[in-house]
Amino acid sequence: MLWLTFAPVADKTAAYFHISMDTINWLSLVYLLISIPFGLVATWILDTMGLKCAVILSAWLNMVGSVIRTFSVIGFLSLGSLTYTYLFIGQCLCALAQPLVIFSPTKLAALWFPDHQRTTANMISSMSNPLGILIANLLSPALVSEKKDIPLMLGLYAVPAVTACVLATVGVHDKVPPTPPSASATLSTSQPFFTGLKMLLRNKPYVILMVCFGAGIGMFTCFSALLEQILCIKGYSDVRPFCILNLPCSCADVTPCHSLSLQMSRFRNQAIPLALISSLFGFFGFSIYPVAMELAVECSYPVGEGTSTGLIFVSSQIQGVILMLLLQALTVQISAAPFSTCDIEEGGALDWTVSTLVMAGACSVVACFYVIFFHTDYKRLHAEASNATSINKIGTEATAPEA
């Protein structure tokens, strides 16, 4: 939610703070930049210090960051030219919290659930990310009809951050359950952090998955942050229906549906076809996110779950930064935009045609590369099966009657 607070109302935010649209985009882009170095720290925290530390630290960072963001709109503080500085600092603190949460679903599933429930647990926890994105895309436009509503929006966004911090601090007691739920959790064979990183970078199937799935997440990140700016120039005044139908696309789907949705965004008066294609994009992408996270763990075992999933997200943030900067550089300023619903006072009228064509082409290339080259064994499942066989064999020998 905090990541995309401003993206659905980028033009009104720019007008409120008297800054450019490019500067507003940095409020989203900073999440990607910070996640690159801190993502490695987050993986170390998860695999070394445990889930409890990661969850509580993330909650506190989110709370402090969201509160600092509200300072930028409190009138009696008289911050003057520092209003955007406070807004940006708060956003940076929230960005530090993101990797700790996003990297944790596979770790949570592996430590707290038996093998037949891991994928389901991973799916439920992973879907909290697109759910937050959906809420942001619905709530921000609903709260901000004019630029004067920005303070109300920031105040309301601080409420769930403070609530989550209290719940995490009071409610999270243990980093592992008293009884391990599976053989892999019992053995706890995760490699040391730096050893695991070396193993991952030498693992060909994992590297392919890291590049391709990371590219999908990076593309979605760009699309989510820039959607309002892409559509408003074509006369679409409300992007919320497309966000609802496109919710599962945060699963980083890289199918042709993504390419079609990008191309439909270039045309006016195509709300129904664009909504239908967005729904297909979401439908096919829904299951990819948790499955890819489980697949990362399976093909990289016995590397720690936090490290194997975290490195994918670090890859996605690197690719997302490059792509977002490239797409903005490829835009063209429009002098006359008669159908635009953007607030063009701060440079909101931009032609995104070339940018959407580039993103669509990248989707197709990544999808083909993954289908052709990715092959792997399920190493964790094989290890658990072998361990179960050994245990059964030892148990049989121990109970066998003496001759």
N, C-alpha and C positions, 0 to 999 in steps of 0.2 A: 504493500500500500504506500509506504513512504517513498519508495523509489520513484513511482510514477505519479506522485501527487500533482505535479505541475504539467506533465505532458498533455493531458486531455484539455487543459485550459492554458496552453502555452502563450497564445496571443494576449489574453487578458492579464496573465502574470507579467508579461513583458511591459504592458501598458501601465500596470500598477507600480512596478519598481523603476520604470523609465529606463529600461535596458533593452538590448537587441534580442532577437529570437535566437541567435547563435549563443548568446550568454545564457539564456534560459535552457537551451539544450545541454549546457554543461552541468546543470543540476541532475540530469539523467546520466550523462557521460561519466561523471565523477564516480558513480557506482562501479563502472567497468574498470576505470583506471586504478581505483583503490583495491579492487578485488584481485588484481594481478599480483602485487607483492604480498598483500595480506592474505590472499587465498592460500599461499603456502604455509603461512603462520597458522591459519585456521585448520588446515589438515594436520599439522603437528599437534595442535591443542586437542583435536578430536581423538587422534590415535595415541597420544601420550598422556594427556591429563584427563580425558574422558568426556562423556556427554554432559554430565552435570555442570562442569566448569564452562563448557562451550555454551550451553543453553542460558545459564545465568549471566555470563558476560555479554552475550548477544542482547539479552533483554535490557540490561542496563545501558548499553551503548545506544540502543534504539530509543530508550526513554530520554536520556540526556540530549541526544541529537534532536528529537522532536520538540523538546522544550526550548532548546536554543533557537530552533527555527521560528518559534512564536515570538521571540524577542524582536525579530526584525519588523514586526507589525504592531508592536505595542507603542502607542503614541507618546506616553509620558516619559519613555526612556530617551527620546530625542536623539536617536542614533545618527540621523542625517545621512551622510554618504556611506555610513557603515551598515546600513540596513541589509544590503545584499551580502556583505561580508558575514554577518551573523547567519543569514539564510544558508550560505554556502558552507560555513563551518558545521552547522547542524546537519546538513545533508551529508557531509563527509563522515561524521560520527555514525550516522545511520548506515552509511555504506560499509563501514567497518563491521557492523553487525551482520550484514547479509550473508557473507560466506559461512559463518558459524552455523546459520540456520539451514541454508541450502545444501551444505555438504553432509548434514547429519542424518537424513532419512535411512540410508543404507546401513549406517552404524547402528541406529536405533533398531532397525529390523533384525540385524544380525545378532545383537546382544540380548534383545528382550523378547523375541518371538521364535517359535520352532520353525523348522525348515519349510513345512507346508503352509505357514502363514506369513513367511517373509515377504513375498511379492505383494500380497494384499496390504500388509502394514506399510511397506515402502510406497505403494500407490497412494494410500490415504494420506500419509504424511507429506509426500511429494506434491500432492494436489493443493496443499496450503499456499504454495507459491502462485500458481495461476488464479487461485481464488482471491488472493490479495490484489493481484493485478486487475481482476474483474471488478472488485469493489472500488478500486481507485478510478477506473475508467467510468464507473457509474456514478460514484459519489462526487468527484470533483466537478463535473459539468452540472450536476444537480445542485450543488452548493453555490457555484460561481456563475451567476447569470450576467453580472457586471464586474468590472475590475475591483470595485469597492468591497466585494464579498471575499476577497483573498484572506483577510484576517480571520474570518469565521471558519474558513476551510482549514487553515493551519491549526486553529484551536481545537477543532473537532478531531483532527488527525492525531493530536497528542494524547487524546483520551485512551484509545486502545493500546498505545505504546506504554503508558503509565500502568494500565491494568495488567498487561502481559508481564511487566517487570515485577509487579507485586506477586502475581501468581507463580512466576518462575522462582523467585527468591524464597517464597514461603513453601511452595508445593513440591519442588524437586529435591529429593533427599539422597538418592543413591545413583551412582553412575552405572552400576550393573545390578541385575536381579540376584537374589540370594542363591537361586538354583539355575545354572546355565540351561537354556531351552533347547540347545542343539549340540551336535558333536563338534562343529567348528567353534562354537562359543565355549565349549568345555576345554578344547585343546588350546585355544587362544594362541595360535601360531603366527600372529601378525608379525611381519618383519619390522626391524627398526626403521625409523622414518627415512633416513637418507639411503639406507640399503634398499628400501621399498621404491624410492624414486628412481634409483638406478635400474632396478628390475623392470619398472614400468616403461622406461624409455628404451629398453632393449626388447620389449615385448611387441612384436610387429602387429598382431591383431589389436592390442590395446591402443597403440599409436594411431592406427587407422580409425578406430572408434573415437578416440580423443579428438582427432582432427575433424571428422565428419559430424559427429554429434555436437561437438563444440561449435562448429560452423552453424549448425541449425539453431542452437541457442543464441548465438551471436546475431543471427539474422532476425530472429524473433525479437530480441532486445531492441534492435534498431527499428523494426517495424512498429513495435509498441510505443516507443518514444516519439516517433515521427508521424504516427498515423493521423493525428488531428491536423497537422500541417499539410500532409499529402492530400487529404480529402477536402479540407475547407476551401482550397483554391478552386476546386471543381464544383463548389456550391453546396456541399454536404454540411449542413449546420449542426447535425447531431451524430457523433460517431458511436454512441452507446450501443445501438442495435448490432453493429458489426463486432463490437468488443464482446458482447454476450455470446454471439454465435461463434466467435473466434477464440473463446476462452481456452479450449484445450490445445490451441496452437502453441501454447507455452511449452508443450511437450516437444518442441523443436522439430516438428514435422518438416521434412525436406522433400515432400512429394510435389508433383506438378500442380496440386491444388494451391500451393503457396504461390507459384508463378502466376497462375490464373488470377488469384485474388489481387496480386500486385498490379497486373495489367488492367484489370477491371477498375482499379482505383484511378486510372488515368482518364476515365470518361465521365461525362455528366449524365444525370438522370438515369443512372443504372443501379438504383438502390436495391431492387429485388434481386437481380443477378449477382450483385456483389455480396448480398447477404447469403444467398444460396451457396456461392463458392466458399465464403468464409465458414459456413456451417460444415461443408465437406472437409475443408482444411482442418477444422477442429475435430471432426469425427475421426478422421484417419490419424490425427496426431495424438488423440487422447491417451492411447495405451503406450505410446513410444517412450515417454519420459521415464516412468518407473521401470519399464522393461530394460531400457538402455542402462539405467543405473545398476540394476541387478546384473546385467550382462558385463558391465565394467568390473564388478566384483568377481564374477565367475571366471573371466578370462585372465584376471590378474592375481588370483589367490596364490600364495598366502599374504599378499600385500594388504595392509590395513584398509578397511572400507572407506575411512575418511580420506586417505591419500588417493585411492583409486578413483573415487568420484570427484574429489576436490580438484585434481589435476585437469579433469575434463572441463570443469567450470573455469579454471584459470585460462585454459585454451580458448574457451568461448568468450571470455572477457577481452582477451588480446585480439581475437578476430573481430569482436563486436566494436572495439575502439577503432580499429583500422577501417571497418566498413562504415561506421557512422561518420567518421571524419571524411571518408571518400564520398559518401552520398551527399553530405552537405556541400562539399566542394564542387560537386557536379550540378548543383542547382543553379538556376538562372533567375535573376531578378526580373519581375514583370512590372512594366510601367503602368499598364492598364489591366485590371482584372475585374470586369463587370459582374461576373457571377460569384466572386469570392465572398465567403462568409468570415474570412479571417479579419482580425484587427490589424490593418496594414500600416498603422502609425509607426510601428517599430520594425518594419521590414518583413511583414508577414506574407507578402505576395511573392511566392517563389514557385518556379516551374520545376516539378520533380520528375519529369518524364524520363530523362536519361538515368536518373538515380534508380527508379523502379525497374527499368530495363536491366541495369547492371545487377540488381539484387535477384531478379528472376533468373538471369543466366547463371549466377552463382548457385542458386538452389538446384538447378538441373545438373550442373557439373558435380556438385557434392553428392547428390543422390545416386548418380551413375557410378561414381568412384566407390561409394560404400557397397553397393550391390555387387559389383564386380570383384572387389578385392578383400572384403571382410570374411574371414573364416576363423572359427575358434573352437576349442574344447571347453566343457564346463568343469573347470578344475576344482572348484569348491564342492560341487555335487559328487564328483568322483572321489575326492578325499574323504568326504563323509561316508560314502558307500563303502570304501575300503576300511575305514575305521570301524564301521558297524559290523563288517564281515569278520574283522580281527577279534572284536569283542565277543561275537557269537561263537567263534572258534575256541577262544580261551574258556568261555563259559561251558561249552560242550565237553572240553577236555577235563575240566575241573569236576564235572558231575558224572563222568563216565565210570561205570563200575570196574573195580580191579579184577584182573583175570585170575 
